[in-house]
Amino acid sequence: MINREWHLLSRPVGWPKPEDFALVEAEVPTPGEGQVLVRNKYLSVDPYMRGRMSAAKSYVAPFELGKVMQGGAVGEVVESRAEGIAAGDHVLHFLGWREYAVVDAKNAVKVGPTAVPALKVESGDVPLSAYLGVLGMTGLTAYAGLLRTASFKEGDAVFVSGAAGAVGSQVGQIAKLKGASRVIGSAGSDEKVKLLVDEYGFDAAFNYKNGPVSEQLRAAAPDGIDVYFDNVGGDHLEAAIGSLNQGGRIAVCGMISVYNNTEPAPGPRNLARLIQTRGRIEGFLVGDHYDLQPQFVQEVAPWVASGALKYRETVVEGVENTLEAFLGVLRGDNIGKMVVKL
Ligand SMILES: NC(=O)c1ccc[n+]([C@@H]2O[C@H](COP(=O)([O-])OP(=O)(O)OC[C@H]3O[C@@H](n4cnc5c(N)ncnc54)[C@H](OP(=O)(O)O)[C@@H]3O)[C@@H](O)[C@H]2O)c1
């Protein structure tokens, strides 16, 4: 059997180019003791993968040149040599960017209704792809960043950028469900802006490409904001500092506007406002908050099952289109979580 897998050939400078990557055919590997062979069904493509393509020192090691890349994936176990996991089980693991993976059982998490009882709520189970998004890494990022890092409390006015994406759409809805006084989102198209208000229940939203972010934010949040959940950086961050209320909190989740920069981007020019407002700005990594996972699933899964929390996915078909799907995330082609269906 042939396994198709994506290799990184050279480290992209600026926007990644197709020649930096190759789709390579290899033998399907055989599981050893304590391992399972998984046929991946959904692959995750995420903005942070851009960082792993460069050699810069970071919180996670760079992808190795000439080797298969990695990322979140869910699939079906086709052969098991591990106790507690059987052929036919579905597992979440970290060996994406390929069709088949041999995974150490300790790195495979069983998913599905029997593995996550909280999901057996009213409408039953959610699709497997949800474990990469709304009930997976991006969902936990939204939950932990809003509730823990930004110390969200009832009555806060919340601004979130990248609001039609996987993390951002969940931040805004969790804030609403937990009693935010006002939720404002920004996104890169009028279609996304409409979705935020009409489907996700945001109080206001704007297209950051239609005019200066600071002006659009002031108009959307005339009484200022208490929380900014930053997915974008750049002028969004400066605008949020400019609209921050007393005791405001900024959770820095991502800065996608600078990921392909070849020169360092200038910082916000108004940082001194943090003194007046006693504001706090703090970065966070979802990896430090997995202790919240059970609480997250217990609270969010019923919202998903009942439809109180809505989510979209952009699904690209075929392992051969994984790179294009990844580039699409950087371009903003996606609404909600971008996944690749195999
Ligand atoms: N700290 C952590 O542990 C952690 C974990 C997961 C994700 N993140 C970060 O969270 C952010 C969102 O991730 P996600 O997985 O949910 O991705 P996503 O929001 O689903 O997709 C990325 C979105 O970013 C927007 N974008 C691209 N370039 C932009 C620019 N120059 N200015 C403004 N928006 C731009 C695009 O939407 P538009 O059409 O709106 O431009 C695109 O759809 C990313 O910054 C990511 O790195 C951090």
The ligand as a MOL file (V3000), in Angstrom:
LIG
                    3D

  0  0  0     0  0            999 V3000
M  V30 BEGIN CTAB
M  V30 COUNTS 48 52 0 0 0
M  V30 BEGIN ATOM
M  V30 1 N -1.7170 30.8480 21.0710 0
M  V30 2 C -2.1310 29.6430 20.6930 0
M  V30 3 O -1.9430 28.6470 21.3710 0
M  V30 4 C -2.8750 29.5140 19.3890 0
M  V30 5 C -3.5740 28.3410 19.0620 0
M  V30 6 C -4.3090 28.3010 17.8720 0
M  V30 7 C -4.3130 29.4040 17.0150 0
M  V30 8 N -3.5870 30.5070 17.3630 0 CHG=1
M  V30 9 C -3.6100 31.7120 16.5260 0
M  V30 10 O -4.9500 32.1540 16.4860 0
M  V30 11 C -5.1770 32.8230 15.2500 0
M  V30 12 C -6.3970 32.2050 14.5690 0
M  V30 13 O -6.1120 30.8500 14.2670 0
M  V30 14 P -7.2140 29.9200 13.5870 0
M  V30 15 O -6.6820 28.5560 13.5930 0
M  V30 16 O -8.5200 30.1900 14.1880 0 CHG=-1
M  V30 17 O -7.1890 30.4360 12.0940 0
M  V30 18 P -8.4100 31.0720 11.3110 0
M  V30 19 O -8.8010 32.3170 12.0330 0
M  V30 20 O -9.4450 30.0280 11.0890 0
M  V30 21 O -7.7610 31.4130 9.9080 0
M  V30 22 C -6.8860 32.4620 9.8010 0
M  V30 23 C -7.6350 33.7470 9.3990 0
M  V30 24 O -6.7740 34.8620 9.5800 0
M  V30 25 C -7.2360 35.9160 8.7830 0
M  V30 26 N -6.1030 36.6810 8.2660 0
M  V30 27 C -5.1310 36.2790 7.4230 0
M  V30 28 N -4.2700 37.2890 7.1890 0
M  V30 29 C -4.7160 38.3510 7.8880 0
M  V30 30 C -4.2680 39.6970 8.0410 0
M  V30 31 N -3.1620 40.1440 7.4280 0
M  V30 32 N -4.9840 40.5330 8.8420 0
M  V30 33 C -6.1090 40.1040 9.4650 0
M  V30 34 N -6.5810 38.8380 9.3580 0
M  V30 35 C -5.8840 37.9820 8.5830 0
M  V30 36 C -8.0500 35.3010 7.6410 0
M  V30 37 O -9.3940 35.7490 7.7240 0
M  V30 38 P -9.8700 37.1630 7.1390 0
M  V30 39 O -10.6420 36.8590 5.8780 0
M  V30 40 O -10.7300 37.6860 8.2450 0
M  V30 41 O -8.6620 37.9950 6.8610 0
M  V30 42 C -7.9900 33.8060 7.9200 0
M  V30 43 O -9.2130 33.1520 7.6550 0
M  V30 44 C -3.8970 32.7130 14.4420 0
M  V30 45 O -3.1450 33.8960 14.6340 0
M  V30 46 C -3.1920 31.5330 15.0910 0
M  V30 47 O -1.8000 31.5920 14.9140 0
M  V30 48 C -2.8670 30.5690 18.5220 0
M  V30 END ATOM
M  V30 BEGIN BOND
M  V30 1 1 1 2
M  V30 2 2 2 3
M  V30 3 1 2 4
M  V30 4 1 4 5
M  V30 5 2 4 48
M  V30 6 2 5 6
M  V30 7 1 6 7
M  V30 8 2 7 8
M  V30 9 1 8 9
M  V30 10 1 8 48
M  V30 11 1 9 10
M  V30 12 1 9 46
M  V30 13 1 10 11
M  V30 14 1 11 12
M  V30 15 1 11 44
M  V30 16 1 12 13
M  V30 17 1 13 14
M  V30 18 2 14 15
M  V30 19 1 14 16
M  V30 20 1 14 17
M  V30 21 1 17 18
M  V30 22 2 18 19
M  V30 23 1 18 20
M  V30 24 1 18 21
M  V30 25 1 21 22
M  V30 26 1 22 23
M  V30 27 1 23 24
M  V30 28 1 23 42
M  V30 29 1 24 25
M  V30 30 1 25 26
M  V30 31 1 25 36
M  V30 32 1 26 27
M  V30 33 1 26 35
M  V30 34 2 27 28
M  V30 35 1 28 29
M  V30 36 1 29 30
M  V30 37 2 29 35
M  V30 38 1 30 31
M  V30 39 2 30 32
M  V30 40 1 32 33
M  V30 41 2 33 34
M  V30 42 1 34 35
M  V30 43 1 36 37
M  V30 44 1 36 42
M  V30 45 1 37 38
M  V30 46 2 38 39
M  V30 47 1 38 40
M  V30 48 1 38 41
M  V30 49 1 42 43
M  V30 50 1 44 45
M  V30 51 1 44 46
M  V30 52 1 46 47
M  V30 END BOND
M  V30 END CTAB
M  END
